Amino acid sequence: MSADRTRKETDSMGAIEVPAERYWGAQTERSRHHFSIGRDLFPLEIIHALARIKGAAARVNADLGVLDERRAALIEAAAREIVEGRLDAEFPLHVWMTGSGTQANMNVNEVIANRAIEAAGGTLGSKDPVHPNDHVNRSQSSNDVVPTALNVAAALMIETRVLPALDTLRSALAAKAEAWRDLVKIGRTHMQDAVPMTLGQEMAGYVGVLDDNRARLVFARDGLMPLAIGGTAVGTGLNAPEGFDTGVAAALARETGLPFVAAGNKFAVMGSHDAMVAASGMLRTLAVSLNKIANDIRLLSCGPRAGFNEILLPENEPGSSIMPGKVNPTQCEALAMLAVQVMGLDAATAQAGAAGILEMNVYKPMIGSNVIDACRLLSDGMENFARFAVEGMRANEAQLSETVGRSLMLVTALTPEIGYDKAAAIAHHAHHHGMTLREAALDLGHVDAETFDRIVDASRMTGPMPDLTRQ
């Protein structure tokens, strides 16, 4: 079929020409014309969630006797094709559309209707035997379907992408923590030398941070379970039969394995999208943590001759077009950049969530897109960072040993024995006279050699290793 051929489709505003080879209809074509803004397409994850809802709605409508079995089966089959990604090219709309997401909802309705018509042997655009509004959108409104789709898409992204990627990175860091549990190094506070710790303990800190983030993300995912479906236009449920909301929620729960339920207060989940804002906030917190981890690791690896050089990163690609042999911490940089981007997405999402007015928030497409983008960036970033950075990291044991031997802060162990002031005098004396701590201590006469050797033992100053067993 030639790409320049068209067919005539109609909606409540009249007729319009649409590409003949496409399944979308009049409202999709109008949106393509009026909202050709930017390059950000409405996320397929939300499109697929909308299709899940349409399939579930058709089945429930049939069970409740408000849709005949033949049409329900046709709608279910077409919706399943969308969920499976077989019709992804049929969703051309941009994020920057009507704030209700109505055009995205109608895009899905039209594609399902025309695909169902084709399967039934009918004529595309005829709305016979399946009408995009009367049948595919039956018992629904964009105002309840789109918020439902946002929750379903975000929950699935957290469950199937973000949490597994976080677990991958957590496992990689935990393996390094265990491998390096006895490698003593100097800790640092204020970017200055501090008391000893082990490199394993340092990595264990990052593992614990990810464990905390996991718990927050599970909480956010669970907050997305109550769905707006069945509220129709403003939350009253007008034109939706009794039992439709609980039936669709139960069907989505069975299909996804997540415990979705019909929200008891539809006005709350339609007038506000606080669960999405909360999820965005938890994704931002994860981004904050990842930014810290990435920056710490690139600082610990800085060098190789004029920096800390305590960790050796994998050499994945040349680092400079002018300096031969230079290798840069590029995975750290990529993770840090995407973390900053996620923080920005959350700032926009928070503003959008706060801008809902009366019974509706008209920032739905942006909220949904931002949360999905954040999930995608974080998932990809954590997987790549684990694979191309953490798994191949090596400890520079010689450098660790040397900095421990030169550290002045080991004097802290003497404080209980000789007091803070004398210990400080030893540290200052060693620093200003280029001595070792032992030499300075004996020179000042604040402690004898036997006592110094007994107390100042870096490996005994590190304390216990945290238990990294997943609770």
N, C-alpha and C positions, 0 to 999 in steps of 0.2 A: 504494500500500500504506500503510495507516494506521500512524503512528509508534508507536501504543500497542499494536499487535499483537505477539505474541511467538511464538516457536517453541521447541521443546525440543531442546537440544543435550546431549551427554553427554561426559564424560571419565572418567578412572580413579576419580574420587570420586563419580560419579553424574550425575544429570540436573540441568539448570538452564535457566531461561527466558532467552532472549536476544531482542533486538529482531528482529522478523521480517524487516525490510528490510535488515539488516546481514549482511555476510559473515563476521564474526568468530564464534567459537564459545565453548565452555564455559570454557576457561581464560582467554580474554580477558575474559569477563564476570565471572569470579571476581576477576580482578585489578582490574577497574573498581570492584568493590564493596569490596575489602579495601585498596586503595591509592589512594584518592581524596585524595591529599596534594598540596597546593599547586596551581599552575596551569601547571607546566612539563611540557609533553607531550614524550614521547620523540622526539628529533629525526627528522624525515622523511628527512634525509640518511642516517641509519643504517638506517632502515626500507628505503629504496631500495637500500642496500648489501646488506641481508639478502636482498632479493628477487633481486638480481643473483646472489648466492651460490646461492639455491634453484634458479634457472634453470640455472646452470652445473652444479650438483650433479645435477639431473635428467638433463641431457644426458650427463654422465660416467657416472652410474649405468646409463643405457641402453647406452652404449657398452661398459661392463664386464659387461653381462648380468645386472645385479641389479635392473633395473626395465624393465618392458615399454615398448615404443615409444609406445603410445597414451597411457599415463599420463604418460610423460616429456613428450610434446608438449603435453598439457593443462597440466601444471605450468609448462612454459616460457612458454606463452602467457599464463597468469595472472600469472606473475612479471613478464613484460614490461609488462603493464598497470600494475603497481605502480611499476616503474622509471620509467615515463612519467608518473607522477603522476595517473593516472586513478582511483585508488582511495584517495587520501589521507585521505578521511573515514573510512576503515575502521580507523584506527589511533589509538584514543582513550587509550592508556595513558600514565601519568605517569612521569617520570624516577624517582620515588621508589618503586621496586618491589623485587622480589628483586634482590639484588646480582649475581646471575649473568646477569641479563637474560633468564632463561628465559621469562618471560611475554611479553616483546617478540618473542622468537623464535617462541613458539607463536601469538601474534597473527598474525604473517606466515604461519606454516604453515596456520592455520585459514582465513585469508582466501584464500590460494592454493587450498586444498582446496575450499572452497565455491564459489569462482568457477569452478574447473575442473569441479566437479560440475554447476553451472548450465550451463556451455558444453556439457557432455556430455548435457544433457537430464535430469539426475537431480534429486533432492530435496535441498535445502539441509539440512545437518546429518546426512545419511544416511551420510556417509563412503564413499559408493559412487558412482563408481568410484575416487575419490581419498581416501586417509586422510591426515590432517595429520601423523601420526607415522610411519606405516609407509611412506608414499610421499614426501611432501614433505620430511620430515626424515630420509630414509633415508641411512645412512652418516654421520650427523652427530650432534652433541650441542650443546646450547646452549653448553657449555663451550668448544667450538672455533669454533662458528659466530659467536657474538657478538664474541669478540676479533677474528676475521677481519673482521667487518663494521665494527668500530671503525677498524681500520687502513685498510680500503678507503674508508670515508667521509671520514676525516681526510685521507688522501692526495689524494683527489679534490677536497676543499675547498681544500687548499693549492695544488694544481695549477691548478684552474679558477677559483678565486675570489681567494685571497690574493695569489698571485704576479702575476696580471694587474692587480689593484688597486694593488699596490705599484709595478708598472711604470708605471701611469698617473700616480701621484703623482710618481714619479721623473722622468718625462718633463716634467711641469709644472714641477718645481723646476729641472731642467736647463735648460729654456728660459729661465727667469728668470736663472739663473746666467750664461748666455751673453749675454743682453740687458744685464745689469748688470755685465759683467766689467770695465769701465773706470770705474765710479762709485766714487770714493774715499770712504771713510767712516772713522770712528774705531772701532777694535776696542775691546772691553771685557773686562777680567778683574776678578774680585772685584766686579763691578758698578761698576767705576771705569774712567775713560778709560785706554786703552792705545794702542799704536802703530797707524798706519793700516793698512787693508786695503781691499779693494773689496767692495761689496755682492754682487757676483758670487761672490767667494771664500766669503763667508758662506753663500750658497745652495749653493755647490759642496760645502761641508762636509756639508750635509744630504743631498745626492745620494750622497756617499760612504758615509754612514751607511746609507742604504737599500740600496746595493749590497752592503754587508757583511751586512745582514740577509737579503738575497735568497740569498746563498750559504749562510747558516745554515739557511734554510728548505728549500732544495734538499737539504741534508744530512739534515734531519729527515724530509722526504718520502721520501727513499731508505731511511731506516731503517725505514719502515713497510712495505716491500715483502715481507719474509718473513711468511708467513701461518700461522695456527694450524690451518687447515682440515685435517682428516684425523687430528687428535689425539683426537677424540671426547671421552670423559669426563675422562680425566686425562693424556692425552698418549701413551698406548700405541697408539692407533688401533684399539681393539676395535670390531668390527662394521663397519669401513670396509674395503672391498676394496683390494688392492694397486693402486697407481696412481691411486686416487681423489684423493689430496691434490695430486699434481702435475697431474692433469687439470683439477681445478677452478681451481687457481692459473693455469694456462695459459689457460683459458677467460676468467677475469677479466682477465688481461693483454691478451688479444685485444680484449675488449669495451671496456676503459677506455683502452687505449694506454699503460698504466703497467706496468713490468716486475715484476709480482707473481710471487713464487715460493713454493713450499711450504717452510716453515721446516724446516731439517734437524734441529733440536732442539725438538720440540713441547713438551717439559716447560718449557723456558725461556720460550717465548712464551705459554704458558697459565698458568703459575704467577706470572708477572710481566708487566706491561704497560709496560716501560721505554721502548719506542719511542713510545708515546703520551705518556708523561711528558716525554720529550725533545722531542717536537713541541710540547707545551704550553709547555715552557721556551723554545723558540725563538720561539713566538708572544708570550710574555711579553717577551722581549728586544726584539722589534719594537715592542711596546706602550711599553716604556721609551723607545725612540728617538723614537717618534711623540709621546710626551708632551713630550719635550725640544723637538722641532721646533715643536709647537703653542705651547708656552709662550714660546719664543724669538720667534716671529712675533708673538704678541700683545703681547709686551714692546716689540719694535721698532715696533709700530704704535700704542702707547699715546699718548693725546693727545685731541684734536688740538692743543690749545694748551698743555697743561701736561705733556707727556710727551716721549718720544723722537721720535715722529712721523716716523720714517725710511721707513716703509712705509705706504702707504695701502691699506687693505683694501676689498673691494667692500662697498657699502652695501646689504645684502640685505633688512633689515627694521628697523622702529623698535626702539630699544633700551630704551626706558623708558616706563612708563605715566604717569609724572609729569613727567619732564624732556623737553620738546619738543626735537626735533632730535638727540637722543642716538643714536649708533650703536655697537653693541658687537661685539667679536670673537667672535661666537657659534660660528662653525665651529671656531675654536681651542678654545673651551670644550667643545664636543661631543667633539672628538677627544681632548682631555685626560681627560674623564670616562670615555669608553669604554676608554681606555688603562688607567686605574686599575682599572676593572672586570675587564679581562683579567688584570691582575696578581693580583687576588683570585681569579679562577678558577684560575689556575695554582697559587696557594698551596694551594687545596683539592685540586687534582689531584695535587700532589706528596704531600700527606698520604695521599690515597687509594692512590696507587701504592705507597707504603711499607707499606700495611696489608694487602697480600696475605699469605695464610697457607697454607703447604704447597702443594698443587697448584692453588690457585685464589685469585684476587682477587675479592672480592665487592663491589667498588665500580664495576663495569663501567658501569652506566648513567650514573652521575655523571661518571666520567672521559670517556666518550664525549660526553655532553651539554656538558660544560665546554669540551672542545676544539672541538666544532662551534660552540658559541656564540662562542668567541674568534675563530674563523675568520670567522664572519658579521659580528661587530662590527668587526673590523679591516678587512675588505673593504669594507663599507658606509662606514665612517668615512674610509678613504683615498680612495675614489671621490668622496665628497661634499666632502672637504677640497680635493682637486685641482680639482674643478669649481667650487665656490662660494667658494673662498678663493684658492688659489694662482694659478689662471689669470687672475683679475681683479686681482691685486695690482699696485700701481704704486709706483715709487720716488719719494720726495719729494726731488728733486735739490737744491732750494734749502736744505732742512734739512740734508742731508748736507754740502753745501759750507760752510754756516755753522758746524757743529760741528767740521769739520776745521780751519777757520780759527781757531777759538777754543781748540783743544786744546793742552794743555801737554806732552803726551807726544811731540810731534814732536821735542822736545829730545833724544830718545834717539839720533837720527841724529848728533848732535854728539859723543857719547861717545868714539868712536875718535879724534876730532880733539883734544878738550880734556880728556878724562877724565871719569869718573863724577861726581866731587865738584863740579867746576865746572858740569857740565851740570845737576846737581841744584840747585845754587845759583841758576842761571838760572830753572829751573821754579818754585822757591819764591818768588823775587823777583817774577816775573811774577804769580803767584797772589796774593800778599799785597799787591801794589801796583796790582793791576788793569791790568797792562800786557800787551801782546802779548809773545810769546817774543822776537821780534826786538828790541823796545824794551828788554826786560830784559837781553838778551845784550849789547847795545851799552852800556847803562847801567852794567853791571858791568865792561865792558871785557874780557870773556873771549874775545871773537871779534869780528872786524871784519865790516862789512856785506857785503863781497864773499864772504867765506867762509861766512857764515850763509846768504846767498841761494843759494850753490852747493850747500850740503849739505842744508839743510832744505827738501826738496821732497817733499810727501806722496805724489805719484803715483809717485815713484821708490823709495819705501819699502815698496811693497805686495808685491813679489815676484811670481813667476809664477802664473798661473792653472792649477789642476789640469786634467789631460786627462780630460774627462767622457765620452770614447768608451767604450761598453760593451765590456768585454773578453770 
